[in-house]
Amino acid sequence: MAEGRDDDARPNTGRGASTSAPVFEPGQKVTCIASFDGQQYATEIVDRRIERGEYVYYVHYIERDRRLDEWVTVDKLSSWATTPRPSLARLDTLPSISMGGDLTSPTGDGNTLKVTRRLKRKYEEAHHLAGDDHHAHGGDHGHDKDHHHPPRVKNIQMIEFGRYEMDTWYYSPYPEPYASCTKLYLCEYTLKYFRKKKTLLRHLAKLDIRHPPGDEIYRSPPPPPGQPNYSGGAVTKPPISVFEVDGKKAKVYCQNLCLLSKLFLDHKTLYYDVDPFLFYVMCERDQHGYHMVGYFSKEKSCMEDYNLACILTLPAYQRKGYGKFLIAFAYELSRREGRVGTPERPLSDLGAVSFRSYWTRVLLEQLRNVKGDVSIKEMSDATMIRGQDIVETLQSLGLIKYWKGTHLIHADPRVVQEHWAKFAHQRVIEVDPACLHWQPLPAPTARKRP
């Protein structure tokens, strides 16, 4: 693989790695000056290779999100100190940083955005400072529950997806020779991947269908003429569609979807056995076709109350409220099914942030319209949120108390309004039940013996 170990490799000059610099071994603990803020952190050497006669090292910042992992030169590293060094500042104690600049069009026409891993975005994502709809996931389809797999070297550095370029965050097990490419080109309609753009263009020229291979179960109307898709703080309805894709009927598409999402989900492990799952793919709609924004998956038959397994909003489409829409959509399906729902556990750190934000907003909205006492059961029936999730969310807000063995909602209208003020200007894309044309699968029935 392109980022694999190359200890025995030699550059074209015929020289090996310089012997003047210290040499570190994979697995060794060292301190490293991070590129994102210039501070020193405890790190682990994951891999190394030779570039221009010198070793460069792939490091993992210990107890930090793996999307911060990076290749560094030896001058950034120093031997592990036997006692904690005062200069090893913790990221969560650092002040917020300001690095101005918005996403801009490389062509200047405003039609194409280049999404790169800017330092501010990278810092915020790793420490949950953005708080809207970053990637999240649940129990990863029942695999790798403990999430203690060792860090792996990120192989693919960038993808081109539709009109966007996106820096990747994590390793994804694409097959060779694609896994050795620094950049992959993906078809946003079929999710097929290519090493060269000209091959992708030939593929697109022959492509007749420009939407996911499933049933369009949700289709929102376009905004009125002259009205922008988004208005800050307002409830918005961009032209979006959601497709239900069966993992058994469209196996290759769903496997490609899992490989794509693995680039942005650290702990996702499933990418082959997709038959037992349904994938709900959200798309922006225009005259050219249906452009994938994100997705969530759920098991076809689940004995638990899980209404969502994995969820992802692609980086190019984050901070637009799409993540909250996907969560709300999963709960709307639960409403149609007539049972409460909850995401599959364990949640990732960012997943917990996203769901807690959604639960908080929905529950506060309910409490603003409630007069008198209300029970956990009544709140659950109204929102389809599992009772335990309601209790934990309201406890964090100080709106519930435990008395004589029972949780009681103690919703002071003034306190509720103070909490709600934090959500008043949040960008929201509502799920319109009238636009959803979907019926749940019939419950399996026991086969009678002859």
LINMOUR-V374802 format. One record per residue. RES is the residue in one small letter. PHI is phi in radians with two decimals (* if undefined). OMEGA is omega as a letter, one per 30 degrees, with the letter a starting at -180 (NA if undefined). Layout:
res->RES phi->PHI omega->OMEGA
res->RES phi->PHI omega->OMEGA
This chain:
res->m phi->* omega->a
res->a phi->-1.05 omega->a
res->e phi->-1.76 omega->a
res->g phi->-1.31 omega->l
res->r phi->-1.16 omega->a
res->d phi->-2.47 omega->a
res->d phi->-1.05 omega->a
res->d phi->-1.66 omega->a
res->a phi->-1.23 omega->l
res->r phi->-2.32 omega->l
res->p phi->-1.20 omega->a
res->n phi->-1.11 omega->a
res->t phi->-1.30 omega->a
res->g phi->1.53 omega->l
res->r phi->-1.53 omega->l
res->g phi->-1.50 omega->l
res->a phi->-1.14 omega->a
res->s phi->-1.09 omega->l
res->t phi->-1.55 omega->a
res->s phi->-1.33 omega->a
res->a phi->-1.62 omega->l
res->p phi->-1.12 omega->a
res->v phi->-2.00 omega->l
res->f phi->-1.98 omega->a
res->e phi->-1.81 omega->l
res->p phi->-0.98 omega->a
res->g phi->1.64 omega->a
res->q phi->-1.35 omega->l
res->k phi->-1.57 omega->l
res->v phi->-2.46 omega->l
res->t phi->-1.86 omega->a
res->c phi->-2.45 omega->l
res->i phi->-1.46 omega->a
res->a phi->-1.32 omega->l
res->s phi->-1.30 omega->a
res->f phi->-1.42 omega->l
res->d phi->-2.59 omega->l
res->g phi->1.32 omega->l
res->q phi->-1.66 omega->l
res->q phi->-1.60 omega->l
res->y phi->-2.44 omega->l
res->a phi->-1.26 omega->a
res->t phi->-2.40 omega->l
res->e phi->-2.14 omega->l
res->i phi->-1.28 omega->l
res->v phi->-1.66 omega->a
res->d phi->-2.75 omega->l
res->r phi->-2.64 omega->l
res->r phi->-2.71 omega->a
res->i phi->-1.84 omega->l
res->e phi->-2.29 omega->l
res->r phi->0.95 omega->l
res->g phi->1.41 omega->a
res->e phi->-2.23 omega->l
res->y phi->-1.27 omega->l
res->v phi->-2.08 omega->a
res->y phi->-2.18 omega->l
res->y phi->-1.66 omega->a
res->v phi->-2.05 omega->l
res->h phi->-2.00 omega->l
res->y phi->-1.35 omega->a
res->i phi->-1.08 omega->l
res->e phi->1.13 omega->l
res->r phi->-2.11 omega->l
res->d phi->-1.04 omega->a
res->r phi->-1.23 omega->l
res->r phi->-1.24 omega->l
res->l phi->-1.46 omega->l
res->d phi->-0.97 omega->a
res->e phi->-2.82 omega->l
res->w phi->-1.52 omega->l
res->v phi->-2.34 omega->l
res->t phi->-1.48 omega->a
res->v phi->-1.14 omega->a
res->d phi->-1.22 omega->l
res->k phi->-1.50 omega->a
res->l phi->-1.88 omega->l
res->s phi->-2.58 omega->a
res->s phi->-1.10 omega->a
res->w phi->-1.14 omega->l
res->a phi->-1.39 omega->a
res->t phi->-1.26 omega->l
res->t phi->-2.16 omega->a
res->p phi->-1.01 omega->a
res->r phi->-1.54 omega->a
res->p phi->-1.03 omega->a
res->s phi->-1.37 omega->a
res->l phi->-1.40 omega->a
res->a phi->-1.26 omega->l
res->r phi->-1.45 omega->a
res->l phi->-1.06 omega->a
res->d phi->-1.33 omega->l
res->t phi->-1.84 omega->a
res->l phi->-1.34 omega->l
res->p phi->-1.20 omega->l
res->s phi->-1.14 omega->a
res->i phi->-1.91 omega->l
res->s phi->-2.09 omega->l
res->m phi->-2.35 omega->a
res->g phi->-1.03 omega->l
res->g phi->2.14 omega->l
res->d phi->-1.81 omega->l
res->l phi->-1.14 omega->a
res->t phi->-2.16 omega->a
res->s phi->-1.45 omega->l
res->p phi->-1.18 omega->l
res->t phi->-1.70 omega->l
res->g phi->1.43 omega->a
res->d phi->-1.70 omega->l
res->g phi->1.35 omega->a
res->n phi->-1.64 omega->a
res->t phi->-2.21 omega->l
res->l phi->-1.90 omega->l
res->k phi->-1.85 omega->a
res->v phi->-1.68 omega->l
res->t phi->-2.09 omega->a
res->r phi->-1.44 omega->l
res->r phi->-1.20 omega->a
res->l phi->-1.10 omega->a
res->k phi->-1.12 omega->l
res->r phi->-1.08 omega->a
res->k phi->-1.10 omega->l
res->y phi->-1.15 omega->a
res->e phi->-1.13 omega->a
res->e phi->-1.11 omega->a
res->a phi->-1.25 omega->a
res->h phi->-2.18 omega->l
res->h phi->1.09 omega->a
res->l phi->-1.54 omega->a
res->a phi->-1.38 omega->l
res->g phi->1.25 omega->l
res->d phi->-1.88 omega->a
res->d phi->-2.49 omega->l
res->h phi->-1.23 omega->a
res->h phi->-1.04 omega->l
res->a phi->-2.64 omega->l
res->h phi->-2.74 omega->l
res->g phi->-1.71 omega->a
res->g phi->-1.48 omega->l
res->d phi->0.96 omega->l
res->h phi->1.04 omega->l
res->g phi->1.43 omega->a
res->h phi->-1.88 omega->l
res->d phi->0.94 omega->a
res->k phi->-1.11 omega->a
res->d phi->-1.49 omega->l
res->h phi->1.05 omega->a
res->h phi->-1.85 omega->l
res->h phi->-1.20 omega->a
res->p phi->-1.19 omega->l
res->p phi->-1.11 omega->l
res->r phi->-2.09 omega->a
res->v phi->-1.25 omega->l
res->k phi->-1.10 omega->a
res->n phi->-1.65 omega->a
res->i phi->-1.48 omega->a
res->q phi->-1.55 omega->a
res->m phi->-2.68 omega->l
res->i phi->-2.21 omega->l
res->e phi->-1.86 omega->a
res->f phi->-2.32 omega->a
res->g phi->1.13 omega->a
res->r phi->-1.63 omega->a
res->y phi->-2.08 omega->l
res->e phi->-1.92 omega->a
res->m phi->-2.30 omega->l
res->d phi->-1.21 omega->l
res->t phi->-1.47 omega->a
res->w phi->-1.97 omega->a
res->y phi->-2.44 omega->l
res->y phi->-1.22 omega->l
res->s phi->-2.40 omega->a
res->p phi->-1.42 omega->l
res->y phi->-1.11 omega->l
res->p phi->-1.26 omega->l
res->e phi->-1.28 omega->g
res->p phi->-1.53 omega->a
res->y phi->-1.18 omega->a
res->a phi->-1.14 omega->a
res->s phi->-1.58 omega->a
res->c phi->-1.46 omega->l
res->t phi->-1.21 omega->a
res->k phi->-2.32 omega->l
res->l phi->-2.00 omega->l
res->y phi->-1.95 omega->a
res->l phi->-2.01 omega->l
res->c phi->-1.38 omega->a
res->e phi->-1.33 omega->l
res->y phi->-1.74 omega->a
res->t phi->-1.84 omega->a
res->l phi->1.17 omega->l
res->k phi->-1.18 omega->a
res->y phi->-2.10 omega->a
res->f phi->-2.42 omega->l
res->r phi->-1.51 omega->a
res->k phi->-2.23 omega->a
res->k phi->-1.20 omega->a
res->k phi->-1.13 omega->l
res->t phi->-1.21 omega->l
res->l phi->-1.08 omega->a
res->l phi->-1.14 omega->l
res->r phi->-1.13 omega->l
res->h phi->-1.08 omega->a
res->l phi->-1.16 omega->a
res->a phi->-1.14 omega->a
res->k phi->-1.65 omega->a
res->l phi->-1.46 omega->l
res->d phi->-1.70 omega->a
res->i phi->-1.71 omega->a
res->r phi->-2.12 omega->l
res->h phi->-2.74 omega->l
res->p phi->-1.06 omega->a
res->p phi->-1.43 omega->a
res->g phi->-2.71 omega->a
res->d phi->-1.60 omega->l
res->e phi->-1.38 omega->a
res->i phi->-1.77 omega->l
res->y phi->-2.49 omega->a
res->r phi->-2.54 omega->a
res->s phi->-1.51 omega->l
res->p phi->-1.22 omega->l
res->p phi->-1.20 omega->l
res->p phi->-1.16 omega->l
res->p phi->-1.01 omega->l
res->p phi->-0.98 omega->l
res->g phi->1.50 omega->l
res->q phi->-1.67 omega->l
res->p phi->-1.17 omega->l
res->n phi->-1.14 omega->a
res->y phi->-2.28 omega->l
res->s phi->-2.37 omega->a
res->g phi->-0.95 omega->l
res->g phi->1.44 omega->a
res->a phi->-1.71 omega->l
res->v phi->-1.30 omega->a
res->t phi->-2.09 omega->l
res->k phi->-2.36 omega->l
res->p phi->-1.21 omega->l
res->p phi->-1.27 omega->a
res->i phi->-2.21 omega->l
res->s phi->-2.38 omega->l
res->v phi->-2.20 omega->l
res->f phi->-1.94 omega->l
res->e phi->-1.69 omega->a
res->v phi->-2.00 omega->a
res->d phi->-1.46 omega->a
res->g phi->-1.09 omega->l
res->k phi->-1.43 omega->a
res->k phi->-1.43 omega->a
res->a phi->-2.17 omega->a
res->k phi->-1.10 omega->a
res->v phi->-1.12 omega->l
res->y phi->-1.03 omega->a
res->c phi->-1.21 omega->l
res->q phi->-1.14 omega->l
res->n phi->-1.13 omega->l
res->l phi->-1.10 omega->l
res->c phi->-1.19 omega->l
res->l phi->-1.11 omega->l
res->l phi->-1.09 omega->a
res->s phi->-1.16 omega->l
res->k phi->-1.09 omega->l
res->l phi->-1.13 omega->a
res->f phi->-2.18 omega->l
res->l phi->-2.09 omega->a
res->d phi->-1.14 omega->a
res->h phi->-1.73 omega->l
res->k phi->-1.21 omega->a
res->t phi->-2.09 omega->a
res->l phi->-1.34 omega->l
res->y phi->-2.58 omega->a
res->y phi->-2.03 omega->a
res->d phi->-1.51 omega->a
res->v phi->-1.78 omega->a
res->d phi->-0.97 omega->a
res->p phi->-1.37 omega->a
res->f phi->-2.14 omega->l
res->l phi->-1.87 omega->a
res->f phi->-2.04 omega->a
res->y phi->-1.87 omega->a
res->v phi->-1.74 omega->a
res->m phi->-1.67 omega->a
res->c phi->-2.32 omega->l
res->e phi->-1.45 omega->a
res->r phi->-2.00 omega->l
res->d phi->-2.56 omega->a
res->q phi->-1.21 omega->a
res->h phi->-1.61 omega->a
res->g phi->2.55 omega->a
res->y phi->-1.96 omega->a
res->h phi->-1.80 omega->a
res->m phi->-1.09 omega->a
res->v phi->-1.85 omega->a
res->g phi->-3.10 omega->a
res->y phi->-2.85 omega->l
res->f phi->-2.43 omega->a
res->s phi->-2.16 omega->l
res->k phi->-2.62 omega->l
res->e phi->-1.26 omega->l
res->k phi->-1.14 omega->a
res->s phi->-2.25 omega->a
res->c phi->-2.33 omega->a
res->m phi->-1.32 omega->l
res->e phi->-1.52 omega->l
res->d phi->-1.61 omega->a
res->y phi->-1.18 omega->l
res->n phi->-1.94 omega->a
res->l phi->-2.82 omega->l
res->a phi->-1.83 omega->l
res->c phi->-2.22 omega->l
res->i phi->-2.52 omega->a
res->l phi->-2.60 omega->l
res->t phi->-1.93 omega->a
res->l phi->-1.05 omega->a
res->p phi->-0.93 omega->a
res->a phi->-1.16 omega->a
res->y phi->-1.99 omega->l
res->q phi->-1.36 omega->l
res->r phi->1.18 omega->l
res->k phi->-2.14 omega->l
res->g phi->1.52 omega->a
res->y phi->-1.20 omega->l
res->g phi->-1.08 omega->l
res->k phi->-1.12 omega->l
res->f phi->-1.09 omega->a
res->l phi->-1.10 omega->l
res->i phi->-1.13 omega->l
res->a phi->-1.08 omega->l
res->f phi->-1.13 omega->l
res->a phi->-1.07 omega->l
res->y phi->-1.29 omega->l
res->e phi->-1.19 omega->l
res->l phi->-1.12 omega->l
res->s phi->-1.08 omega->l
res->r phi->-1.10 omega->l
res->r phi->-1.15 omega->l
res->e phi->-1.35 omega->l
res->g phi->1.34 omega->l
res->r phi->-2.56 omega->a
res->v phi->-1.22 omega->a
res->g phi->-2.38 omega->l
res->t phi->-2.74 omega->l
res->p phi->-1.22 omega->l
res->e phi->-1.14 omega->l
res->r phi->-1.68 omega->f
res->p phi->-1.41 omega->l
res->l phi->-1.48 omega->l
res->s phi->-1.28 omega->l
res->d phi->-1.10 omega->l
res->l phi->-1.23 omega->l
res->g phi->-1.10 omega->l
res->a phi->-1.09 omega->l
res->v phi->-1.11 omega->a
res->s phi->-1.13 omega->a
res->f phi->-1.21 omega->l
res->r phi->-1.08 omega->l
res->s phi->-1.12 omega->l
res->y phi->-1.14 omega->a
res->w phi->-1.04 omega->a
res->t phi->-1.06 omega->a
res->r phi->-1.14 omega->a
res->v phi->-1.12 omega->a
res->l phi->-1.20 omega->l
res->l phi->-1.11 omega->l
res->e phi->-1.10 omega->l
res->q phi->-1.17 omega->a
res->l phi->-1.20 omega->l
res->r phi->-1.14 omega->a
res->n phi->-1.80 omega->a
res->v phi->-1.80 omega->l
res->k phi->-2.05 omega->a
res->g phi->1.53 omega->a
res->d phi->-1.36 omega->l
res->v phi->-2.51 omega->a
res->s phi->-1.63 omega->l
res->i phi->-1.06 omega->a
res->k phi->-1.08 omega->l
res->e phi->-1.13 omega->l
res->m phi->-1.15 omega->l
res->s phi->-1.15 omega->l
res->d phi->-1.13 omega->a
res->a phi->-1.37 omega->a
res->t phi->-1.96 omega->a
res->m phi->1.15 omega->l
res->i phi->-1.54 omega->a
res->r phi->-1.04 omega->a
res->g phi->-0.98 omega->a
res->q phi->-1.09 omega->l
res->d phi->-1.14 omega->l
res->i phi->-1.12 omega->a
res->v phi->-1.06 omega->a
res->e phi->-1.12 omega->a
res->t phi->-1.19 omega->a
res->l phi->-1.22 omega->l
res->q phi->-1.09 omega->l
res->s phi->-1.15 omega->l
res->l phi->-1.69 omega->a
res->g phi->1.24 omega->a
res->l phi->-1.93 omega->a
res->i phi->-2.55 omega->l
res->k phi->-2.38 omega->a
res->y phi->-1.88 omega->a
res->w phi->-2.46 omega->l
res->k phi->0.95 omega->l
res->g phi->1.37 omega->a
res->t phi->-2.35 omega->l
res->h phi->-1.43 omega->l
res->l phi->-2.10 omega->l
res->i phi->-1.36 omega->a
res->h phi->-2.01 omega->a
res->a phi->-1.76 omega->l
res->d phi->-1.21 omega->a
res->p phi->-0.93 omega->a
res->r phi->-1.16 omega->l
res->v phi->-1.15 omega->l
res->v phi->-1.03 omega->a
res->q phi->-1.16 omega->l
res->e phi->-1.12 omega->l
res->h phi->-1.16 omega->a
res->w phi->-1.13 omega->a
res->a phi->-1.03 omega->l
res->k phi->-1.26 omega->a
res->f phi->-1.86 omega->a
res->a phi->-1.05 omega->a
res->h phi->-1.87 omega->a
res->q phi->-1.32 omega->l
res->r phi->-1.24 omega->a
res->v phi->-2.31 omega->l
res->i phi->-1.99 omega->a
res->e phi->-1.31 omega->l
res->v phi->-1.54 omega->l
res->d phi->-1.61 omega->a
res->p phi->-1.02 omega->l
res->a phi->-1.19 omega->a
res->c phi->-1.57 omega->a
res->l phi->-1.66 omega->l
res->h phi->-2.02 omega->a
res->w phi->-2.77 omega->l
res->q phi->-2.23 omega->a
res->p phi->-1.15 omega->l
res->l phi->-1.12 omega->l
res->p phi->-1.08 omega->l
res->a phi->-1.15 omega->l
res->p phi->-1.11 omega->l
res->t phi->-1.91 omega->a
res->a phi->-1.26 omega->a
res->r phi->-1.36 omega->a
res->k phi->-1.37 omega->l
res->r phi->-1.29 omega->l
res->p phi->-1.20 omega->NA
